[in-house]
Amino acid sequence: MKIFLLGAAVGYVLGAKAGRARYDQIVRTYRKAADHPMVQGAAGVVRAKVGEKVGDKVPFIRPQGRNGHRVGQPTVTRA
């Protein structure tokens, strides 16, 4: 347990040193990759294959948009 806590502390410090700029860079890179048409196509194929195997056993969950809201739902903005 002590080793885990030490590792978590070291990871926190190193992550904090990397800073917000690096975090934003990682998020931008992830979003660019996730929004790429080839990735979207592959995800659709995977969803279809899983749907064939699983069928109606698992309820369908709609993907979330970038702002965390469900896709197709209006976004509430505050003035």
PyMOL commands that set and color helices and strands:
alter all, ss='L'
color gray80, all
select helices_A, chain A and resi 2-34+37-57
alter helices_A, ss='H'
color red, helices_A
deselect
rebuild
show_as cartoon
